[in-house]
Amino acid sequence: MNILTQKLKEVLTSVLPIVILTLVLGFTIAPLPAVSVLRFAAGALFVIAGLTIFLVGVEIGVYHTGQHVGAALSRTNKTIILVTVGAAVGFFISAAEPDLHILASEISDVTGGGLPKNLIVAVVSAGIGGFLSLGLIRIVYNLPLFKILIGMYGVILLIAVFAPPAFLAIAFDAAGATTGAITVPFALALSLGISSLKKDSKASEKDSFGLVGIMSAGAVISTLLMSLFLRKHEIVGAIPEAGSFEGSIFTPFLSGTRTYAVDAVYAIAPLFVITALFQIFSLKLPKRQFVRILKGLLYSFIGYTLFATGVSAGFMGVGREIGESVARLGNFAVIASGFALGVMTILAEPAVHVLTMQIESVTSGYIIRKITLLALSIGVGLAVALAVLRIVTPSVRLWMYLLPGYTISIALNFIIPKLFVGIAFDAGGVATGPITVTFVLAFTHGVASVAGGDAIDAAFGMISIVALIPVITMQILGLIFKISYKETGGDKIA
């Protein structure tokens, strides 16, 4: 079985459940117009083809680029180079992340331009770049991950006390959105490339994870700091009206392909430049290997263009329509539908496949990929259900989830295997990919348009909850592994 066939099989297994669930809802409790169903079907084909090609490109291009760059940085033995290059790489990769641009546009639209798109992108990317450097230093100097995370979330809690409440949702949502389909594979490979040079195999395993979690926390800190400097004590806005379903079925795909091809160029171009510069000055890879990596980057460009077009043109409108229809049936129906959609959408997220494959590979197969996918599915299902509950119950505030949630998560870090600390916080980052940022966000906006309430509260916060709950579910999985191996006398999980 060649790599293309293997990836196609994985994608069909992942994407078909959400397609079937959406169509079942669309033909039963949430009737959809015929044009919406046809657009969704066309979008599904785009998503399947795009995700397959994208994952092939990641495996032979993006992933190898990150590993080689990480290994090259580790060999420099100069902290200033590690910090400078890490910050620059983190900034440009994050600034090119399409998911971040989608959310930043949403923030700008909902706030009526009160928070400009370019400002959000720049601030979040600065946070990602700065804390990517911190994450690389942690790996090189063997600094305990759980202590760094405790310190970072302590800082977040302190700043959040003084920040406007609306910025809490925006900050956590922005952090979740920036760890998307391009940033995550590169960051995971970067940490693997650096940690793989360590002689201690257990230290190498643990240090292969956690970088995404540190980057996410960095984005939260930079966004909250921005709120203090802007001194905006209150943000007002409104959820934009839903787009029309009238017109040609294929028009959104034609315009979407052009739009997302440009986004994909911006996303892949920094990786191409980084690969070329390191090849010239450091890597000196054989020509055949270098060309293979470039082919992988090209496949990633084509795949992401098709994938993002399918999600935007085929999935988003349907997500909002279903949200509006189900919300009219009552709270139980909408919360149950949110759970089901959460369980299914996580299986179609590109970065989830990259993370679960790395977990299985780094641990030599004793953390089985299917188990991590199951834990993530349950976590995201619960997260979307809780996000919907917050929308339909105005008295439930976002901090009621985030404060106890991260308190529990930090406490669990002291008792779970250290390997799972990094895995868990990375899982929170990968759970908030392009389908969550588009399809599920559109679903919650549809619910909010019917439920009413404050527009800012309704529009933001879902991504932050989705980024939190999988962290806890993966930590619980780590605790189960720890207990299981103690009972059997094993020592692989420590």
C-alpha positions in Angstrom: 0.0 0.0 0.0 1.6 3.3 -1.1 1.4 6.5 1.0 -1.4 8.0 -1.1 -3.6 5.0 -0.7 -2.8 4.7 3.0 -3.7 8.4 3.6 -6.9 8.2 1.5 -8.1 5.2 3.6 -7.4 7.1 6.8 -9.2 10.2 5.5 -12.3 8.3 4.4 -12.5 6.6 7.8 -12.2 10.0 9.5 -14.4 12.3 7.3 -17.3 10.0 6.3 -18.7 9.9 9.9 -19.2 13.6 10.0 -20.6 13.7 6.5 -23.1 11.0 7.3 -24.1 12.6 10.6 -24.6 16.0 8.9 -26.7 14.5 6.2 -28.8 12.6 8.7 -29.5 15.8 10.6 -30.1 17.7 7.3 -32.8 15.2 6.2 -34.4 14.8 9.6 -34.5 17.3 12.5 -32.7 20.1 10.7 -34.0 20.1 7.1 -31.7 21.7 4.6 -32.4 23.4 1.2 -31.4 21.2 -1.7 -28.7 23.6 -2.8 -27.1 23.4 0.7 -27.0 19.6 0.6 -25.4 19.6 -2.9 -22.8 22.2 -1.7 -22.1 20.1 1.3 -21.6 17.0 -0.8 -19.3 18.8 -3.1 -17.5 20.2 -0.1 -17.0 16.7 1.3 -15.3 15.7 -1.9 -13.0 18.7 -1.7 -12.2 17.9 2.0 -11.5 14.2 1.3 -9.2 15.0 -1.7 -7.5 17.9 0.0 -6.9 16.3 3.3 -5.4 13.2 1.6 -3.0 15.2 -0.5 -2.2 17.5 2.5 -1.3 14.6 4.8 1.0 13.1 2.1 2.7 16.5 1.8 3.1 16.8 5.6 4.7 13.4 5.8 7.3 13.9 3.1 7.7 17.7 3.3 6.6 19.8 6.3 7.5 17.1 8.8 11.0 16.5 7.5 11.6 20.2 7.2 10.8 20.7 10.9 12.9 17.7 12.0 16.0 18.9 10.0 15.6 22.5 11.2 15.3 21.3 14.8 18.3 19.1 14.6 20.3 21.9 13.0 19.3 24.4 15.7 20.2 21.9 18.4 23.7 21.4 17.0 24.5 25.2 17.1 25.1 25.2 20.9 24.4 28.9 20.9 21.4 30.1 22.9 21.2 33.4 21.0 20.9 31.7 17.7 18.3 29.3 19.1 16.2 32.2 20.5 16.5 34.5 17.5 15.8 31.9 14.9 13.1 30.2 17.0 11.3 33.6 17.5 11.5 34.5 13.8 10.3 31.0 12.6 7.5 31.0 15.1 6.3 34.5 14.1 6.3 33.9 10.4 4.7 30.4 10.6 2.0 31.7 12.9 1.4 34.8 10.8 0.9 32.5 7.8 -1.5 30.1 9.5 -4.9 30.3 7.6 -6.9 29.3 10.7 -5.6 32.4 12.5 -6.6 34.6 9.6 -10.1 33.1 9.6 -10.6 33.8 13.3 -9.0 37.3 13.1 -11.5 38.2 10.3 -14.3 36.9 12.5 -13.1 39.0 15.4 -12.9 42.1 13.2 -16.3 41.5 11.7 -18.1 40.9 15.0 -16.4 43.9 16.7 -17.2 46.1 13.8 -13.5 46.8 13.2 -12.8 47.6 16.8 -10.1 44.9 16.8 -8.5 45.0 13.3 -7.5 41.7 11.7 -3.9 42.6 11.2 -3.4 43.7 14.8 -4.8 40.3 16.1 -2.5 38.4 13.7 0.6 40.4 14.6 0.0 40.2 18.4 -0.8 36.5 18.4 2.2 35.7 16.1 4.5 37.6 18.4 3.4 35.5 21.3 3.8 32.3 19.3 7.3 33.3 18.2 8.5 34.4 21.6 7.2 31.3 23.4 8.4 29.0 20.6 11.9 30.1 21.6 11.1 29.4 25.3 9.9 25.9 24.3 13.1 25.2 22.4 15.3 26.4 25.3 13.3 24.1 27.5 14.1 21.1 25.4 17.8 21.9 25.0 18.3 22.6 28.7 16.0 19.8 30.1 13.7 22.3 31.9 10.6 20.6 33.5 7.6 21.2 31.2 5.0 21.1 34.0 6.8 23.8 36.0 6.9 26.0 32.9 3.2 25.5 32.3 2.3 26.2 35.9 4.3 29.5 35.6 2.7 30.5 32.3 -0.9 29.8 33.4 -0.2 31.7 36.7 0.8 34.7 34.6 -2.4 34.2 32.5 -4.5 34.2 35.6 -2.8 37.3 36.9 -3.3 39.3 33.7 -6.9 38.0 33.2 -7.9 39.6 36.5 -7.1 43.0 35.0 -8.2 42.3 31.4 -11.7 43.1 30.1 -13.9 39.9 30.3 -14.5 39.8 26.5 -10.8 39.5 25.9 -10.6 36.3 27.8 -12.6 34.5 25.2 -10.8 36.2 22.3 -7.4 35.4 23.7 -8.0 31.7 24.3 -9.8 31.4 20.9 -6.9 33.1 19.1 -4.4 30.7 20.8 -6.5 27.7 19.7 -6.8 28.9 16.1 -3.1 29.7 15.6 -2.1 26.1 16.3 -3.6 24.8 13.0 -2.9 22.6 10.1 0.5 24.2 9.2 1.9 25.4 12.5 1.3 22.1 14.5 3.0 19.7 12.1 6.0 22.0 11.9 6.2 22.6 15.6 5.9 18.8 16.4 8.6 18.0 14.0 10.8 20.8 15.3 10.6 19.5 18.9 11.2 15.9 17.6 14.2 17.0 15.6 15.8 18.6 18.7 14.9 16.0 21.2 15.9 13.1 19.0 19.6 14.0 19.4 19.4 13.3 23.2 21.1 10.1 24.4 18.4 9.5 27.1 15.6 7.8 25.2 13.0 8.6 27.9 14.0 12.2 28.0 13.7 12.3 24.2 10.2 10.9 24.3 9.0 13.4 26.9 10.6 16.4 25.1 9.0 15.4 21.8 5.8 16.9 23.1 4.8 20.1 24.8 6.0 22.8 22.4 2.5 23.3 20.9 1.1 23.7 24.4 3.7 26.4 25.3 3.1 28.2 22.1 -0.6 28.3 22.7 -0.2 29.7 26.2 2.2 32.3 24.8 -0.5 33.5 22.4 -3.0 33.9 25.2 -0.5 36.0 27.2 0.3 38.3 24.3 -3.4 38.8 23.4 -4.3 39.6 27.1 -1.4 42.0 27.3 -2.7 43.7 24.2 -6.0 44.2 25.9 -4.3 46.1 28.8 -2.4 48.4 26.4 -5.5 49.1 24.3 -7.5 49.9 27.5 -10.7 48.8 25.9 -12.9 48.1 28.9 -15.8 47.0 26.8 -16.2 45.5 23.3 -19.5 45.6 21.5 -20.5 43.8 18.4 -23.0 41.7 16.6 -22.9 38.3 14.9 -23.0 38.8 11.1 -26.1 37.7 9.2 -25.8 34.3 7.5 -24.9 34.3 3.8 -27.5 33.5 1.2 -27.8 30.0 -0.2 -29.2 31.2 -3.5 -27.2 31.1 -6.7 -24.9 28.5 -8.4 -23.8 25.5 -6.4 -20.2 25.8 -7.7 -19.7 29.6 -7.4 -18.5 29.5 -3.8 -16.0 26.8 -4.7 -14.6 28.8 -7.6 -14.1 32.0 -5.5 -13.0 30.0 -2.5 -10.3 28.1 -4.4 -8.8 31.4 -5.5 -9.0 32.9 -1.9 -7.5 29.8 -0.2 -4.8 29.3 -2.8 -3.5 32.7 -1.9 -3.8 31.8 1.9 -1.9 28.5 1.2 0.9 30.4 -0.6 1.4 32.6 2.4 1.2 29.5 4.7 3.7 27.4 2.7 6.1 30.2 1.5 7.8 30.6 5.0 8.4 26.9 5.1 9.9 27.0 1.7 12.2 29.9 2.6 13.2 28.2 5.9 14.0 25.0 4.1 16.0 26.7 1.4 18.0 28.8 3.8 18.9 25.9 6.1 19.7 23.8 3.1 22.2 26.4 1.9 23.8 27.3 5.2 23.5 24.2 7.4 21.7 21.0 6.2 23.4 20.2 2.9 20.9 17.4 2.2 21.4 15.2 -0.9 19.7 16.7 -3.9 17.1 13.8 -4.2 16.1 14.2 -0.5 15.8 18.0 -0.8 13.7 17.8 -4.0 11.4 15.2 -2.2 10.8 17.7 0.6 10.0 20.5 -1.9 7.5 18.1 -3.5 5.9 17.6 -0.1 5.6 21.3 0.4 3.9 21.5 -3.0 1.5 18.7 -2.1 0.7 20.5 1.2 -0.1 23.7 -0.8 -2.5 21.9 -3.1 -4.1 19.8 -0.3 -4.7 22.7 2.0 -6.2 24.8 -0.8 -8.7 22.0 -1.6 -9.4 21.3 2.0 -10.0 24.9 3.1 -12.2 25.5 0.1 -14.3 22.5 0.8 -14.8 23.5 4.5 -15.5 27.1 3.7 -17.7 26.7 0.6 -19.5 23.5 1.5 -19.4 23.1 5.3 -19.8 26.5 6.9 -23.2 27.5 5.6 -24.6 24.0 6.4 -23.1 24.3 9.9 -24.9 27.5 10.6 -28.2 26.2 9.1 -28.1 23.1 11.3 -27.3 25.2 14.4 -30.3 27.5 13.8 -32.7 24.6 13.1 -31.6 22.4 16.0 -31.7 25.4 18.4 -35.4 25.8 17.7 -36.0 22.2 19.0 -34.9 23.0 22.5 -31.7 22.9 24.7 -31.4 19.1 24.9 -31.5 18.6 21.1 -28.9 21.3 20.5 -26.5 20.1 23.3 -26.8 16.5 22.1 -26.2 17.6 18.5 -23.1 19.6 19.6 -21.7 16.6 21.3 -22.2 14.4 18.3 -20.6 17.0 15.9 -17.7 17.4 18.3 -17.0 13.7 18.3 -17.0 13.5 14.5 -15.2 16.7 13.6 -12.1 16.0 15.5 -11.5 12.9 13.4 -11.3 15.1 10.3 -8.8 17.6 11.7 -5.5 17.3 9.8 -3.2 18.2 12.8 -4.9 15.5 14.9 -3.6 12.8 12.6 -0.1 14.2 12.7 0.0 14.3 16.5 -1.5 10.8 17.0 0.9 9.3 14.5 3.9 11.0 16.3 2.7 9.7 19.6 2.5 6.2 18.3 5.8 6.5 16.6 7.8 8.1 19.4 6.4 5.6 22.0 7.2 2.7 19.7 3.5 1.8 19.5 2.7 1.3 23.2 0.3 4.3 23.1 -1.9 3.1 20.3 -3.2 5.7 17.9 -6.8 4.6 18.1 -6.9 5.1 21.9 -5.7 8.7 21.6 -8.2 9.4 18.9 -11.0 8.0 21.1 -9.9 10.1 24.0 -9.7 13.2 21.8 -13.1 12.5 20.3 -14.8 12.2 23.7 -13.0 15.4 24.9 -14.0 17.5 21.9 -17.6 16.2 22.0 -17.9 17.2 25.6 -16.3 20.6 24.8 -18.7 21.5 22.0 -21.6 20.4 24.2 -20.4 22.6 27.0 -19.9 25.5 24.6 -23.5 25.2 23.4 -24.7 25.0 27.0 -23.0 28.3 27.6 -24.8 29.9 24.7 -28.2 28.7 25.6 -27.7 29.5 29.3 -26.6 33.1 29.6 -25.9 32.7 33.3 -23.0 30.3 32.5 -19.9 32.4 31.9 -16.7 31.4 30.2 -14.5 31.8 33.3 -16.7 29.1 35.0 -15.1 26.6 32.6 -11.6 28.0 32.1 -10.7 28.7 35.8 -11.7 25.3 37.3 -10.7 23.5 34.1 -7.1 24.7 34.0 -6.9 24.4 37.8 -7.7 20.7 37.4 -5.4 20.4 34.5 -2.4 21.9 36.4 -3.1 19.7 39.4 -3.2 16.6 37.2 0.3 17.4 35.9 1.7 16.4 39.3 0.3 12.9 39.2 0.3 11.8 35.6 3.3 10.4 33.7 5.5 13.3 32.5 5.3 12.1 29.0 1.5 12.8 29.0 2.0 16.4 30.2 3.3 17.5 26.8 1.0 15.2 24.9 -2.1 16.6 26.7 -1.3 20.3 26.1 -0.3 19.6 22.5 -3.7 17.8 22.1 -5.5 20.9 23.2 -3.7 22.8 20.4 -4.4 20.3 17.6 -8.1 20.0 18.5 -8.8 23.5 17.2 -8.1 23.1 13.6 -9.8 24.4 10.4 -13.0 22.3 10.7 -13.5 23.5 14.3 -12.7 27.1 13.4 -15.1 27.0 10.5 -17.8 24.3 10.6 -18.3 24.0 14.4 -17.9 27.8 14.9 -20.6 28.3 12.2 -22.8 25.8 14.1 -22.5 27.6 17.4 -23.2 31.0 15.6 -26.4 29.5 14.2 -27.4 28.4 17.7 -26.5 31.9 19.1 -28.6 33.7 16.4 -31.6 31.8 17.7 -30.8 31.8 21.4 -30.0 35.6 21.5 -27.9 37.1 24.3 -24.6 39.0 24.1 -23.0 38.8 20.7 -19.4 38.8 22.0 -20.2 36.0 24.5 -22.0 34.0 21.8 -19.4 34.5 19.1 -16.3 33.7 21.0 -15.3 31.1 23.7 -16.1 27.9 21.9 -12.6 27.4 20.6 -11.1 28.0 24.0 -13.3 25.3 25.5 -12.4 22.9 22.8 -8.7 23.6 23.5 -9.2 22.9 27.2 -11.3 19.7 27.6 -9.1 17.4 25.4 -6.2 18.4 27.6 -8.0 17.0 30.6 -9.2 13.9 28.8 -5.7 13.1 27.6 -4.4 13.6 31.2 -7.0 11.2 32.4 -5.8 8.7 29.7 -2.3 9.2 31.0 -3.5 8.4 34.6 -5.1 5.2 33.3 -1.9 4.2 31.5 0.0 4.8 34.7 -2.3 2.7 36.9 -2.4 0.0 34.2 1.4 -0.3 33.9 1.8 -0.3 37.7 -0.6 -3.3 38.0 1.2 -5.2 35.2 4.7 -4.3 36.5 5.6 -2.4 33.3 7.9 0.6 33.3 7.4 2.2 29.9 5.1 4.9 31.3 6.9 7.1 33.8 
